[in-house]
Amino acid sequence: MIVSVSRRTDIPRYFAGWFMQQVRAGVVHVPHPFRSQYEKIVSLRREDASALVFWTRDPRPLFPYLAELERGGFPYYFLITMNGYPPPWEPDVPDLKEMLPAWKELARRIGRRRLVWRYDPVLFTPSLGMKFHMANFNRLAASFAPFAFRVIVSLLDVYPKVKKRLQRAGLEAIELLERPTELAELLSPLAATAKASGLEIQSCAEPRDLTPFGVPPGKCIDEKLLNDLFGLNLSYQKDRRQRSHCLCQHSADIGVYGTCRAGCLYCYAR
């Protein structure tokens, strides 16, 4: 079983010490997201955890424990989100200047093929339009390319609670799937920039095929990548607990909703 650490919260940034306590104990108890009286038990014993996939904006708190994970024989890679959006969209997120040394150090320690950059979500608003994304993505791609090999992009899904949050803040976000002209005008240059930077680009869980714009469908939890990196023999099993268009490999997520402190306005996990 692949262990997802975690879609629901930023465990490496906020709960690295707690996570390592669970690794040493060999088990973690995960409350049900909607029925707190229930929980699932996920084994973190090496013979049960075939790999770990870390989702984070800031991997630095986990750095002191990487050698311990390596000694334990855990295969793992990082999904690192960096969008570069201004406040109030991302009120407590490290900026590019702060994170560059961390990316460099992580790539030095584990290799760039174990780092995947996530530009997620692609937030399209009256103030964050084409001009912003062209400059922003170019800047981030140039910075991230030496330390990662893939970028995953995902369009914003305006869930009802996200919509209410934006309305309270007096903000508006446009769902690009409903605007095919703008979608093409935005994604094609992003794909070209990724390619020119030496980054493989993929989309995440999109109901529309974005391949015509240069962005083929991909998966964040990728058994093929794990097989290539670590010589594993994982066979594909779609994670049916995710959105219908999500292609991720089946995994056990150990996070808890509502515990991330970054405060991003567009976040579905708040």
Backbone as CSV, one residue per row, in Angstrom:
resi,resn,N_x,N_y,N_z,CA_x,CA_y,CA_z,C_x,C_y,C_z
1,MET,0.841,-1.196,0.000,0.000,0.000,0.000,0.875,1.245,0.000
2,ILE,0.608,2.166,-0.924,1.268,3.462,-0.911,0.585,4.325,0.147
3,VAL,1.375,5.036,0.922,0.845,5.935,1.948,0.982,7.366,1.456
4,SER,-0.133,8.086,1.397,-0.195,9.468,0.947,-0.078,10.390,2.156
5,VAL,0.959,11.274,2.136,1.303,12.064,3.318,1.340,13.556,2.957
6,SER,0.285,14.266,2.661,-1.105,13.886,2.652,-1.861,14.886,1.795
7,ARG,-2.926,14.445,1.149,-3.786,15.353,0.383,-4.546,16.312,1.302
8,ARG,-4.794,15.899,2.526,-5.740,16.599,3.389,-5.112,17.707,4.228
9,THR,-3.805,17.651,4.385,-3.100,18.650,5.173,-1.622,18.570,4.834
10,ASP,-0.863,19.561,5.277,0.571,19.598,4.976,1.341,18.976,6.133
11,ILE,1.453,17.650,6.108,2.143,16.942,7.180,3.626,17.283,7.228
12,PRO,4.360,17.286,6.095,5.789,17.617,6.200,6.051,18.992,6.800
13,ARG,5.226,19.969,6.492,5.463,21.329,6.996,5.083,21.485,8.458
14,TYR,3.942,20.924,8.870,3.409,21.200,10.193,3.504,20.037,11.180
15,PHE,3.621,18.827,10.674,3.521,17.673,11.566,4.617,16.631,11.304
16,ALA,5.806,17.089,10.937,6.885,16.159,10.611,7.263,15.302,11.812
17,GLY,7.390,15.917,12.984,7.744,15.150,14.178,6.693,14.121,14.530
18,TRP,5.428,14.532,14.455,4.330,13.580,14.712,4.391,12.413,13.740
19,PHE,4.614,12.724,12.455,4.657,11.665,11.455,5.754,10.654,11.779
20,MET,6.914,11.125,12.162,8.003,10.192,12.452,7.702,9.358,13.695
21,GLN,6.977,9.906,14.640,6.548,9.101,15.785,5.665,7.943,15.324
22,GLN,4.799,8.216,14.355,3.928,7.160,13.840,4.741,6.119,13.062
23,VAL,5.738,6.587,12.309,6.597,5.652,11.581,7.302,4.718,12.563
24,ARG,7.816,5.276,13.642,8.516,4.449,14.635,7.561,3.488,15.325
25,ALA,6.317,3.923,15.507,5.316,3.042,16.113,4.820,1.994,15.126
26,GLY,4.974,2.278,13.829,4.572,1.331,12.796,3.116,1.382,12.422
27,VAL,2.389,2.376,12.944,0.955,2.432,12.666,0.463,3.858,12.904
28,VAL,-0.590,4.239,12.187,-1.222,5.532,12.409,-2.731,5.347,12.365
29,HIS,-3.425,6.022,13.270,-4.883,5.980,13.337,-5.412,7.245,12.668
30,VAL,-6.263,7.072,11.673,-6.748,8.201,10.880,-8.251,8.332,11.076
31,PRO,-8.716,9.445,11.665,-10.164,9.603,11.851,-10.883,9.745,10.521
32,HIS,-12.110,9.240,10.488,-12.951,9.407,9.304,-13.217,10.895,9.096
33,PRO,-13.140,11.393,7.855,-13.286,12.841,7.641,-14.654,13.400,7.993
34,PHE,-15.691,12.552,8.019,-17.043,13.052,8.263,-17.713,12.394,9.473
35,ARG,-17.169,11.296,9.941,-17.741,10.583,11.088,-16.617,10.325,12.075
36,SER,-16.447,11.249,13.005,-15.282,11.222,13.882,-15.243,10.005,14.797
37,GLN,-16.367,9.326,14.957,-16.376,8.142,15.815,-15.719,6.938,15.152
38,TYR,-15.458,7.077,13.847,-14.813,5.986,13.121,-13.390,6.381,12.754
39,GLU,-12.537,5.407,12.610,-11.169,5.645,12.177,-10.668,4.437,11.407
40,LYS,-9.679,4.697,10.576,-9.003,3.600,9.903,-7.586,3.498,10.441
41,ILE,-7.067,2.299,10.420,-5.718,2.057,10.902,-4.842,1.759,9.692
42,VAL,-3.798,2.558,9.529,-2.884,2.402,8.404,-1.527,1.949,8.933
43,SER,-1.062,0.839,8.423,0.252,0.339,8.837,1.357,1.156,8.189
44,LEU,2.340,1.529,8.992,3.532,2.198,8.482,4.762,1.296,8.622
45,ARG,4.507,0.028,8.830,5.617,-0.934,8.820,6.138,-1.055,7.394
46,ARG,7.434,-1.172,7.257,8.028,-1.173,5.921,7.470,-2.288,5.057
47,GLU,7.181,-3.439,5.625,6.674,-4.543,4.819,5.249,-4.286,4.311
48,ASP,4.559,-3.327,4.914,3.194,-2.993,4.484,3.143,-1.716,3.648
49,ALA,3.999,-0.766,3.961,4.028,0.509,3.236,4.997,0.378,2.068
50,SER,4.449,0.181,0.873,5.316,-0.028,-0.294,6.042,1.241,-0.694
51,ALA,5.477,2.418,-0.371,6.124,3.693,-0.682,5.382,4.806,0.051
52,LEU,6.057,5.959,0.186,5.476,7.162,0.766,5.487,8.257,-0.288
53,VAL,4.404,9.014,-0.375,4.355,10.177,-1.259,4.013,11.386,-0.396
54,PHE,4.947,12.334,-0.336,4.787,13.527,0.496,4.237,14.680,-0.336
55,TRP,3.173,15.315,0.182,2.594,16.513,-0.418,2.908,17.683,0.516
56,THR,3.514,18.754,0.014,3.876,19.847,0.906,4.155,21.123,0.131
57,ARG,4.170,22.225,0.860,4.678,23.494,0.355,6.083,23.760,0.888
58,ASP,6.435,23.078,1.967,7.724,23.331,2.606,8.241,22.021,3.205
59,PRO,9.205,21.377,2.556,9.708,20.094,3.049,10.744,20.214,4.155
60,ARG,11.158,21.429,4.500,12.299,21.594,5.406,12.144,20.928,6.769
61,PRO,10.957,20.961,7.412,10.863,20.298,8.720,11.096,18.786,8.663
62,LEU,10.975,18.204,7.480,11.206,16.768,7.352,12.678,16.432,7.093
63,PHE,13.493,17.434,6.762,14.892,17.179,6.425,15.638,16.405,7.513
64,PRO,15.467,16.726,8.814,16.221,15.985,9.833,15.899,14.498,9.894
65,TYR,14.788,14.096,9.270,14.340,12.714,9.373,14.571,11.899,8.095
66,LEU,15.063,12.539,7.043,15.211,11.831,5.767,16.186,10.661,5.880
67,ALA,17.284,10.858,6.593,18.254,9.763,6.751,17.616,8.575,7.465
68,GLU,16.755,8.854,8.434,16.069,7.773,9.155,15.120,7.019,8.220
69,LEU,14.417,7.759,7.359,13.540,7.096,6.389,14.353,6.249,5.410
70,GLU,15.505,6.769,4.999,16.370,6.009,4.087,16.874,4.736,4.766
71,ARG,17.286,4.843,6.023,17.758,3.658,6.743,16.637,2.638,6.900
72,GLY,15.413,3.137,7.020,14.277,2.224,7.139,13.880,1.587,5.825
73,GLY,14.494,2.037,4.724,14.217,1.436,3.421,12.954,1.904,2.757
74,PHE,12.428,3.071,3.172,11.176,3.561,2.598,11.428,4.258,1.262
75,PRO,10.850,3.771,0.178,10.856,4.557,-1.074,9.921,5.753,-0.911
76,TYR,10.341,6.902,-1.396,9.473,8.077,-1.296,9.866,9.114,-2.334
77,TYR,8.885,9.960,-2.661,9.182,11.172,-3.426,8.285,12.295,-2.925
78,PHE,8.602,13.520,-3.373,7.912,14.719,-2.910,7.107,15.361,-4.027
79,LEU,5.893,15.787,-3.684,5.076,16.685,-4.492,5.094,18.031,-3.790
80,ILE,5.719,19.033,-4.417,5.887,20.323,-3.770,5.070,21.378,-4.521
81,THR,4.114,21.967,-3.829,3.259,22.989,-4.426,3.903,24.361,-4.297
82,MET,3.994,25.067,-5.407,4.448,26.458,-5.412,3.688,27.178,-6.504
83,ASN,2.832,28.122,-6.091,2.008,28.863,-7.038,2.433,30.318,-7.202
84,GLY,3.027,30.883,-6.185,3.457,32.275,-6.280,2.327,33.285,-6.292
85,TYR,1.176,32.941,-5.681,0.059,33.876,-5.655,0.212,34.874,-4.506
86,PRO,-0.258,36.086,-4.718,-0.133,37.107,-3.670,-1.205,36.936,-2.602
87,PRO,-1.006,37.543,-1.424,-2.101,37.620,-0.454,-3.256,38.387,-1.104
88,PRO,-4.509,38.080,-0.752,-4.908,37.197,0.341,-5.087,35.737,-0.063
89,TRP,-4.734,35.386,-1.304,-4.996,34.021,-1.768,-4.199,32.983,-0.978
90,GLU,-2.961,33.294,-0.659,-2.093,32.366,0.074,-1.435,33.132,1.225
91,PRO,-2.156,33.314,2.337,-1.670,34.205,3.396,-0.443,33.714,4.150
92,ASP,-0.212,32.410,4.208,0.933,31.914,4.983,1.660,30.821,4.198
93,VAL,2.237,31.216,3.081,2.947,30.285,2.198,4.347,30.833,1.948
94,PRO,5.396,30.012,2.077,6.755,30.499,1.807,6.891,30.966,0.360
95,ASP,7.668,32.027,0.148,7.819,32.533,-1.208,8.982,31.851,-1.917
96,LEU,9.123,32.189,-3.186,10.124,31.540,-4.023,11.535,31.731,-3.471
97,LYS,11.858,32.947,-3.082,13.207,33.228,-2.591,13.538,32.380,-1.374
98,GLU,12.567,32.211,-0.492,12.785,31.417,0.711,12.941,29.935,0.402
99,MET,12.192,29.440,-0.599,12.149,28.005,-0.845,13.244,27.494,-1.772
100,LEU,13.843,28.358,-2.572,14.856,27.885,-3.519,15.991,27.101,-2.857
101,PRO,16.567,27.581,-1.752,17.624,26.783,-1.114,17.134,25.413,-0.644
102,ALA,15.872,25.336,-0.224,15.329,24.056,0.228,15.187,23.080,-0.933
103,TRP,14.692,23.576,-2.084,14.592,22.708,-3.256,15.970,22.200,-3.668
104,LYS,16.931,23.108,-3.643,18.288,22.739,-4.042,18.854,21.671,-3.115
105,GLU,18.656,21.861,-1.804,19.163,20.894,-0.835,18.468,19.546,-0.976
106,LEU,17.157,19.574,-1.182,16.423,18.318,-1.319,16.845,17.569,-2.576
107,ALA,16.996,18.287,-3.682,17.444,17.649,-4.917,18.851,17.073,-4.763
108,ARG,19.703,17.779,-4.033,21.061,17.267,-3.792,21.020,15.961,-3.014
109,ARG,20.095,15.866,-2.068,20.051,14.703,-1.189,19.367,13.500,-1.823
110,ILE,18.313,13.733,-2.604,17.553,12.587,-3.099,17.463,12.523,-4.623
111,GLY,17.896,13.568,-5.341,17.835,13.572,-6.798,16.592,14.274,-7.317
112,ARG,16.724,14.931,-8.462,15.623,15.744,-8.996,14.447,14.915,-9.483
113,ARG,14.641,13.624,-9.788,13.526,12.795,-10.248,12.604,12.380,-9.103
114,ARG,12.952,12.756,-7.889,12.072,12.493,-6.757,11.392,13.767,-6.277
115,LEU,11.474,14.812,-7.093,10.773,16.062,-6.807,9.839,16.389,-7.967
116,VAL,8.574,16.590,-7.645,7.562,16.981,-8.626,6.966,18.307,-8.161
117,TRP,6.997,19.291,-9.044,6.405,20.606,-8.757,4.937,20.582,-9.135
118,ARG,4.090,21.097,-8.244,2.665,21.232,-8.525,2.307,22.724,-8.617
119,TYR,1.819,23.133,-9.780,1.265,24.472,-9.988,-0.240,24.285,-9.908
120,ASP,-0.736,24.316,-8.677,-2.079,23.809,-8.410,-2.684,24.561,-7.223
121,PRO,-3.852,25.186,-7.458,-4.603,25.242,-8.702,-4.177,26.420,-9.569
122,VAL,-4.505,26.307,-10.860,-4.342,27.449,-11.748,-5.504,28.382,-11.458
123,LEU,-5.198,29.472,-10.819,-6.202,30.399,-10.299,-6.353,31.552,-11.289
124,PHE,-7.508,31.636,-11.923,-7.743,32.653,-12.955,-8.780,33.630,-12.436
125,THR,-8.363,34.888,-12.273,-9.233,35.927,-11.712,-9.064,37.200,-12.529
126,PRO,-9.900,38.212,-12.276,-9.720,39.480,-13.000,-8.324,40.077,-12.823
127,SER,-7.689,39.857,-11.678,-6.349,40.414,-11.454,-5.231,39.409,-11.737
128,LEU,-5.541,38.137,-11.696,-4.547,37.088,-11.971,-4.910,36.429,-13.297
129,GLY,-4.670,37.161,-14.383,-5.053,36.689,-15.703,-3.874,36.190,-16.509
130,MET,-4.004,36.294,-17.831,-2.987,35.755,-18.735,-1.602,36.336,-18.454
131,LYS,-1.543,37.656,-18.365,-0.248,38.320,-18.186,0.431,37.851,-16.910
132,PHE,-0.353,37.756,-15.833,0.215,37.300,-14.569,0.776,35.886,-14.694
133,HIS,-0.026,34.965,-15.238,0.396,33.565,-15.294,1.599,33.361,-16.216
134,MET,1.657,34.101,-17.313,2.809,33.964,-18.200,4.100,34.304,-17.453
135,ALA,4.088,35.442,-16.775,5.290,35.866,-16.051,5.549,34.980,-14.841
136,ASN,4.505,34.634,-14.120,4.640,33.858,-12.885,5.149,32.445,-13.170
137,PHE,4.532,31.777,-14.145,4.936,30.405,-14.463,6.354,30.382,-15.040
138,ASN,6.679,31.351,-15.878,8.033,31.426,-16.429,9.069,31.549,-15.314
139,ARG,8.776,32.426,-14.359,9.696,32.644,-13.238,9.862,31.374,-12.396
140,LEU,8.757,30.724,-12.090,8.815,29.525,-11.257,9.468,28.359,-12.000
141,ALA,9.142,28.203,-13.278,9.725,27.107,-14.055,11.238,27.256,-14.160
142,ALA,11.695,28.465,-14.406,13.136,28.696,-14.500,13.823,28.372,-13.180
143,SER,13.145,28.647,-12.073,13.727,28.394,-10.761,13.673,26.928,-10.377
144,PHE,12.574,26.263,-10.715,12.341,24.891,-10.262,13.005,23.852,-11.165
145,ALA,13.174,24.159,-12.434,13.650,23.153,-13.398,14.953,22.461,-13.005
146,PRO,15.925,23.144,-12.417,17.149,22.421,-12.050,16.959,21.395,-10.939
147,PHE,15.827,21.470,-10.235,15.653,20.641,-9.051,14.465,19.689,-9.138
148,ALA,13.755,19.675,-10.243,12.602,18.792,-10.425,12.558,18.367,-11.882
149,PHE,11.755,17.358,-12.180,11.687,16.895,-13.573,10.286,16.996,-14.149
150,ARG,9.296,17.247,-13.301,7.899,17.245,-13.762,7.142,18.365,-13.086
151,VAL,6.184,18.943,-13.807,5.244,19.890,-13.220,3.832,19.392,-13.498
152,ILE,3.003,19.426,-12.481,1.599,19.026,-12.594,0.734,20.263,-12.409
153,VAL,-0.148,20.519,-13.362,-1.050,21.663,-13.272,-2.480,21.164,-13.107
154,SER,-3.247,21.916,-12.360,-4.638,21.557,-12.122,-5.467,22.830,-12.094
155,LEU,-6.586,22.822,-12.786,-7.460,23.990,-12.820,-8.280,24.068,-11.538
156,LEU,-8.603,25.270,-11.142,-9.355,25.487,-9.913,-10.754,24.887,-10.023
157,ASP,-11.147,24.148,-8.991,-12.524,23.692,-8.824,-13.156,24.544,-7.733
158,VAL,-14.187,25.282,-8.079,-14.833,26.159,-7.104,-15.930,25.372,-6.393
159,TYR,-15.522,24.643,-5.363,-16.489,23.912,-4.550,-17.382,24.913,-3.809
160,PRO,-18.587,24.491,-3.383,-19.494,25.429,-2.713,-18.861,26.156,-1.527
161,LYS,-18.102,25.448,-0.685,-17.507,26.130,0.472,-16.408,27.096,0.048
162,VAL,-15.723,26.781,-1.062,-14.720,27.701,-1.584,-15.399,28.956,-2.132
163,LYS,-16.501,28.761,-2.846,-17.243,29.894,-3.396,-17.708,30.827,-2.291
164,LYS,-18.221,30.273,-1.199,-18.677,31.095,-0.078,-17.513,31.857,0.553
165,ARG,-16.378,31.183,0.664,-15.195,31.817,1.247,-14.736,32.996,0.390
166,LEU,-14.764,32.800,-0.923,-14.356,33.881,-1.827,-15.349,35.039,-1.781
167,GLN,-16.620,34.715,-1.705,-17.639,35.769,-1.637,-17.469,36.602,-0.376
168,ARG,-17.157,35.953,0.735,-16.951,36.689,1.987,-15.739,37.622,1.885
169,ALA,-14.744,37.185,1.104,-13.535,37.999,0.929,-13.684,39.025,-0.189
170,GLY,-14.834,39.027,-0.872,-15.055,39.961,-1.967,-14.221,39.640,-3.196
171,LEU,-13.949,38.348,-3.427,-13.095,37.915,-4.530,-13.871,37.017,-5.479
172,GLU,-13.359,36.929,-6.691,-14.005,36.115,-7.726,-12.948,35.269,-8.422
173,ALA,-13.269,34.001,-8.682,-12.395,33.124,-9.456,-13.191,32.551,-10.618
174,ILE,-12.551,32.485,-11.768,-13.206,32.041,-12.998,-12.836,30.589,-13.255
175,GLU,-13.833,29.750,-13.549,-13.578,28.350,-13.868,-13.254,28.246,-15.358
176,LEU,-12.001,27.962,-15.648,-11.510,28.025,-17.023,-12.107,26.971,-17.932
177,LEU,-12.553,25.847,-17.400,-13.137,24.821,-18.259,-14.363,25.337,-18.999
178,GLU,-14.955,26.367,-18.461,-16.136,26.952,-19.099,-15.755,28.000,-20.140
179,ARG,-14.464,28.255,-20.319,-13.993,29.273,-21.267,-12.885,28.673,-22.130
180,PRO,-13.234,27.897,-23.150,-12.224,27.172,-23.938,-11.201,28.068,-24.626
181,THR,-11.598,29.259,-25.037,-10.636,30.147,-25.697,-9.533,30.565,-24.732
182,GLU,-9.932,31.042,-23.544,-8.944,31.424,-22.543,-8.127,30.231,-22.087
183,LEU,-8.761,29.057,-22.014,-8.055,27.848,-21.603,-6.909,27.543,-22.550
184,ALA,-7.179,27.607,-23.845,-6.134,27.342,-24.842,-5.048,28.409,-24.794
185,GLU,-5.459,29.669,-24.649,-4.503,30.764,-24.627,-3.584,30.694,-23.414
186,LEU,-4.077,30.102,-22.340,-3.272,29.998,-21.131,-2.393,28.753,-21.135
187,LEU,-2.983,27.589,-21.407,-2.255,26.336,-21.225,-1.182,26.106,-22.276
188,SER,-1.425,26.485,-23.494,-0.428,26.235,-24.537,0.908,26.917,-24.231
189,PRO,0.916,28.195,-23.835,2.194,28.806,-23.457,2.821,28.171,-22.218
190,LEU,2.004,27.741,-21.241,2.567,27.078,-20.065,3.268,25.787,-20.471
191,ALA,2.630,25.038,-21.359,3.238,23.795,-21.835,4.541,24.060,-22.570
192,ALA,4.548,25.122,-23.385,5.768,25.467,-24.123,6.884,25.884,-23.171
193,THR,6.529,26.635,-22.150,7.527,27.052,-21.156,8.087,25.849,-20.412
194,ALA,7.211,24.930,-20.009,7.681,23.730,-19.308,8.654,22.944,-20.175
195,LYS,8.299,22.748,-21.424,9.155,21.994,-22.333,10.504,22.671,-22.520
196,ALA,10.485,23.975,-22.711,11.728,24.722,-22.897,12.599,24.682,-21.653
197,SER,11.960,24.518,-20.490,12.698,24.469,-19.226,13.182,23.065,-18.889
198,GLY,12.802,22.082,-19.707,13.188,20.701,-19.428,12.289,20.005,-18.435
199,LEU,11.071,20.506,-18.278,10.104,19.916,-17.354,9.027,19.163,-18.118
200,GLU,8.755,17.960,-17.700,7.607,17.212,-18.198,6.364,17.817,-17.564
201,ILE,5.302,18.043,-18.349,4.090,18.655,-17.812,2.919,17.694,-17.927
202,GLN,2.091,17.671,-16.892,0.901,16.822,-16.851,-0.234,17.610,-16.209
203,SER,-1.466,17.149,-16.459,-2.624,17.709,-15.768,-3.066,16.750,-14.672
204,CYS,-3.922,17.265,-13.800,-4.382,16.488,-12.646,-5.905,16.480,-12.608
205,ALA,-6.497,15.312,-12.761,-7.925,15.091,-12.494,-8.844,16.033,-13.252
206,GLU,-8.532,16.291,-14.513,-9.371,17.204,-15.294,-10.421,16.443,-16.108
207,PRO,-11.667,16.887,-16.081,-12.710,16.214,-16.863,-12.553,16.405,-18.361
208,ARG,-11.770,17.388,-18.769,-11.520,17.627,-20.183,-10.080,17.239,-20.508
209,ASP,-9.894,16.600,-21.650,-8.556,16.234,-22.096,-7.820,17.495,-22.543
210,LEU,-6.733,17.805,-21.873,-5.965,19.002,-22.176,-4.769,18.705,-23.082
211,THR,-4.694,17.500,-23.604,-3.587,17.121,-24.483,-3.472,18.036,-25.700
212,PRO,-4.580,18.472,-26.323,-4.438,19.388,-27.466,-3.698,20.678,-27.131
213,PHE,-3.643,21.031,-25.860,-2.931,22.237,-25.435,-1.516,21.909,-24.956
214,GLY,-1.106,20.652,-25.124,0.239,20.257,-24.725,0.354,19.744,-23.312
215,VAL,-0.798,19.488,-22.667,-0.789,19.058,-21.267,-1.533,17.720,-21.154
216,PRO,-0.840,16.601,-21.272,-1.503,15.296,-21.186,-1.925,14.971,-19.755
217,PRO,-2.881,14.081,-19.586,-3.307,13.706,-18.231,-2.209,12.954,-17.493
218,GLY,-2.139,13.194,-16.198,-1.134,12.528,-15.373,-1.714,12.150,-14.026
219,LYS,-0.832,11.836,-13.103,-1.266,11.429,-11.767,-0.226,11.880,-10.756
220,CYS,-0.701,12.331,-9.613,0.220,12.770,-8.561,0.841,11.561,-7.861
221,ILE,0.026,10.588,-7.517,0.549,9.344,-6.949,0.697,8.369,-8.108
222,ASP,1.943,8.156,-8.500,2.277,7.542,-9.782,3.073,6.261,-9.556
223,GLU,2.415,5.139,-9.751,3.100,3.858,-9.531,4.203,3.614,-10.554
224,LYS,4.053,4.146,-11.785,5.109,3.975,-12.780,6.380,4.704,-12.358
225,LEU,6.208,5.903,-11.817,7.369,6.642,-11.328,8.047,5.886,-10.195
226,LEU,7.266,5.357,-9.270,7.836,4.601,-8.160,8.556,3.353,-8.660
227,ASN,7.961,2.685,-9.644,8.617,1.502,-10.205,9.952,1.867,-10.835
228,ASP,9.952,2.971,-11.582,11.185,3.399,-12.249,12.250,3.827,-11.250
229,LEU,11.838,4.533,-10.227,12.798,5.069,-9.261,13.402,3.994,-8.375
230,PHE,12.569,3.035,-7.979,12.988,2.128,-6.911,12.960,0.653,-7.293
231,GLY,12.686,0.365,-8.570,12.656,-1.027,-8.985,11.517,-1.810,-8.368
232,LEU,10.404,-1.130,-8.078,9.238,-1.814,-7.519,8.457,-2.500,-8.636
233,ASN,7.456,-3.220,-8.238,6.634,-3.942,-9.214,5.161,-3.666,-8.922
234,LEU,4.833,-2.389,-8.777,3.457,-2.011,-8.473,2.616,-2.062,-9.741
235,SER,1.467,-2.662,-9.672,0.535,-2.672,-10.796,-0.537,-1.615,-10.558
236,TYR,-1.056,-1.065,-11.649,-1.979,0.060,-11.521,-3.310,-0.369,-10.941
237,GLN,-3.746,0.383,-9.933,-5.071,0.224,-9.353,-5.611,1.620,-9.073
238,LYS,-6.598,2.037,-9.820,-7.155,3.386,-9.671,-7.708,3.583,-8.267
239,ASP,-7.443,4.754,-7.719,-7.971,5.110,-6.410,-9.400,5.610,-6.583
240,ARG,-10.353,4.763,-6.316,-11.756,5.082,-6.570,-12.358,6.000,-5.513
241,ARG,-11.603,6.318,-4.481,-12.101,7.264,-3.477,-11.837,8.709,-3.874
242,GLN,-11.090,8.903,-4.946,-10.803,10.254,-5.423,-11.829,10.659,-6.488
243,ARG,-11.688,11.865,-7.006,-12.595,12.345,-8.043,-12.571,11.416,-9.252
244,SER,-13.669,11.370,-9.983,-13.810,10.375,-11.042,-12.723,10.489,-12.101
245,HIS,-12.200,11.693,-12.342,-11.189,11.876,-13.377,-9.759,11.795,-12.835
246,CYS,-9.636,11.555,-11.544,-8.312,11.389,-10.949,-7.737,10.032,-11.373
247,LEU,-6.498,10.030,-11.823,-5.843,8.805,-12.285,-4.863,8.248,-11.270
248,CYS,-4.838,8.811,-10.081,-3.846,8.399,-9.095,-3.945,6.927,-8.730
249,GLN,-2.785,6.363,-8.442,-2.700,5.018,-7.904,-3.390,4.960,-6.539
250,HIS,-4.005,3.837,-6.244,-4.658,3.621,-4.951,-3.655,3.838,-3.826
251,SER,-4.092,4.558,-2.783,-3.215,4.830,-1.646,-4.062,4.994,-0.394
252,ALA,-3.384,5.056,0.741,-4.035,5.346,2.016,-3.573,6.718,2.471
253,ASP,-4.503,7.665,2.586,-4.150,9.017,3.015,-4.259,9.103,4.531
254,ILE,-3.231,9.675,5.162,-3.204,9.684,6.625,-3.417,11.087,7.204
255,GLY,-3.861,12.022,6.388,-4.055,13.376,6.875,-5.431,13.593,7.480
256,VAL,-5.593,14.753,8.117,-6.856,15.144,8.735,-7.256,16.503,8.168
257,TYR,-8.458,16.596,7.626,-8.953,17.853,7.084,-8.995,18.936,8.167
258,GLY,-8.823,20.177,7.734,-8.984,21.294,8.645,-7.801,21.558,9.557
259,THR,-6.651,20.917,9.291,-5.500,21.086,10.178,-4.348,21.850,9.534
260,CYS,-4.440,22.169,8.244,-3.393,22.960,7.596,-3.546,24.422,8.022
261,ARG,-2.417,25.075,8.306,-2.456,26.440,8.826,-2.151,27.497,7.760
262,ALA,-1.985,27.075,6.517,-1.584,28.030,5.476,-2.690,29.016,5.136
263,GLY,-3.959,28.603,5.270,-5.079,29.513,5.102,-5.395,29.906,3.673
264,CYS,-5.024,29.079,2.689,-5.267,29.426,1.290,-6.776,29.506,1.024
265,LEU,-7.205,30.574,0.368,-8.629,30.801,0.186,-9.274,29.764,-0.709
266,TYR,-8.527,29.209,-1.651,-9.102,28.278,-2.620,-9.075,26.826,-2.168
267,CYS,-8.589,26.556,-0.964,-8.325,25.177,-0.544,-9.620,24.417,-0.261
268,TYR,-9.726,23.207,-0.813,-10.892,22.362,-0.579,-10.819,21.639,0.759
269,ALA,-9.619,21.568,1.367,-9.417,20.772,2.584,-9.629,21.577,3.873
270,ARG,-9.964,22.858,3.740,-10.209,23.686,4.932,-11.613,23.478,5.474
